[in-house]
Amino acid sequence: MNVRKSGISILAVAMVAGAIGVGAALTGGEPQWLKALNIRSEALNRQHGLGESARATAQVERPDWLRALMIRSEALNRQHGLDRYARKPASAKAPQWLQALMIRSDALNRQYKLGKYAPGG
């Protein structure tokens, strides 16, 4: 009995939704509630800087102090070989302190049977 009631309910909802859709199509567009919802949504997006409004505000120029800071940062990165200006030839070896650290680490791993020296590893 419950299956029959839920089937009838689903059919009734589908018929109402279809009638609303047909009514909207006959009146020449979207229903008034949908228009109102879209207008409200647009206003809230504009108020909170979301959606299309966010793209418009993102294109506003940066303040002078921020532009100056970014230019200075870029110049220092270039001067000191940092970030995208990092210079590292393919033949460059690791610094001696790093080589020593790796040798010590390998020796300790071997002594305590860790990493690749672990049993079954």
C-alpha positions as CSV (number, residue, x, y, z in Angstrom):
1,M,0.0,0.0,0.0
2,N,2.9,2.4,0.9
3,V,4.5,1.7,-2.5
4,R,1.3,2.6,-4.3
5,K,0.9,5.9,-2.3
6,S,4.5,6.9,-3.0
7,G,4.1,6.1,-6.7
8,I,1.0,8.3,-6.9
9,S,2.8,11.1,-5.0
10,I,5.7,10.9,-7.5
11,L,3.3,11.0,-10.4
12,A,1.4,14.0,-8.9
13,V,4.7,15.9,-8.4
14,A,5.8,15.2,-11.9
15,M,2.5,16.4,-13.3
16,V,2.6,19.6,-11.3
17,A,6.2,20.3,-12.4
18,G,5.3,19.6,-16.0
19,A,2.4,22.0,-15.8
20,I,4.6,24.7,-14.4
21,G,7.1,24.2,-17.2
22,V,4.4,24.3,-19.8
23,G,2.9,27.4,-18.3
24,A,6.3,29.1,-18.3
25,A,6.9,28.1,-21.9
26,L,3.5,29.4,-23.0
27,T,4.0,32.8,-21.2
28,G,7.3,33.3,-23.1
29,G,10.1,32.6,-20.6
30,E,11.0,31.8,-17.1
31,P,8.6,32.0,-14.3
32,Q,8.5,35.2,-12.1
33,W,9.9,33.4,-9.1
34,L,13.0,32.4,-11.0
35,K,13.5,35.9,-12.4
36,A,13.2,37.3,-8.9
37,L,15.6,34.7,-7.6
38,N,18.2,35.5,-10.3
39,I,17.9,39.3,-9.6
40,R,18.3,38.7,-5.8
41,S,21.3,36.4,-6.5
42,E,22.9,39.0,-8.7
43,A,22.5,41.7,-6.1
44,L,24.0,39.6,-3.4
45,N,26.9,38.6,-5.6
46,R,27.5,42.3,-6.3
47,Q,27.3,43.2,-2.6
48,H,29.7,40.5,-1.5
49,G,32.1,40.6,-4.5
50,L,31.1,37.2,-5.9
51,G,30.4,35.8,-9.4
52,E,30.8,38.3,-12.2
53,S,31.4,41.0,-9.7
54,A,34.4,39.2,-8.4
55,R,36.0,39.1,-11.9
56,A,35.4,42.8,-12.3
57,T,37.0,43.7,-8.9
58,A,39.9,41.4,-9.6
59,Q,40.9,43.5,-12.6
60,V,41.2,46.7,-10.6
61,E,44.8,47.9,-10.5
62,R,47.0,47.1,-7.5
63,P,47.9,49.9,-5.1
64,D,51.3,51.6,-5.9
65,W,52.9,50.2,-2.7
66,L,52.0,46.6,-3.7
67,R,53.3,47.1,-7.3
68,A,56.6,48.5,-5.9
69,L,56.9,45.6,-3.5
70,M,56.4,43.1,-6.2
71,I,58.9,44.8,-8.5
72,R,61.5,44.9,-5.7
73,S,60.9,41.3,-4.8
74,E,61.3,40.3,-8.5
75,A,64.6,42.2,-8.7
76,L,66.0,40.6,-5.5
77,N,65.0,37.2,-6.8
78,R,66.8,37.9,-10.0
79,Q,69.9,39.3,-8.2
80,H,70.2,36.4,-5.8
81,G,69.2,33.6,-8.2
82,L,66.0,32.7,-6.3
83,D,62.6,31.4,-7.4
84,R,62.4,31.1,-11.2
85,Y,65.9,32.6,-11.5
86,A,67.6,29.8,-9.6
87,R,70.8,28.8,-11.2
88,K,71.7,25.1,-10.9
89,P,73.7,23.5,-13.6
90,A,73.1,19.8,-14.2
91,S,76.7,19.0,-13.2
92,A,76.5,20.8,-9.8
93,K,77.2,18.7,-6.8
94,A,75.4,19.0,-3.5
95,P,77.2,21.1,-0.8
96,Q,79.7,19.3,1.3
97,W,77.6,19.6,4.5
98,L,74.7,17.9,2.6
99,Q,77.0,15.1,1.3
100,A,78.3,14.5,4.9
101,L,74.8,14.4,6.2
102,M,73.7,11.9,3.6
103,I,76.7,9.7,4.4
104,R,76.0,9.8,8.2
105,S,72.3,9.1,7.6
106,D,73.2,6.1,5.5
107,A,75.6,4.8,8.1
108,L,73.0,5.1,10.9
109,N,70.4,3.4,8.8
110,R,72.8,0.5,8.2
111,Q,73.7,0.3,11.9
112,Y,70.1,0.3,13.1
113,K,68.7,-1.6,10.2
114,L,66.4,1.1,8.9
115,G,65.2,2.2,5.5
116,K,66.7,0.0,2.7
117,Y,68.6,-2.0,5.3
118,A,65.5,-3.1,7.3
119,P,64.9,-6.8,7.4
120,G,62.6,-7.7,4.5
121,G,63.3,-4.3,2.9
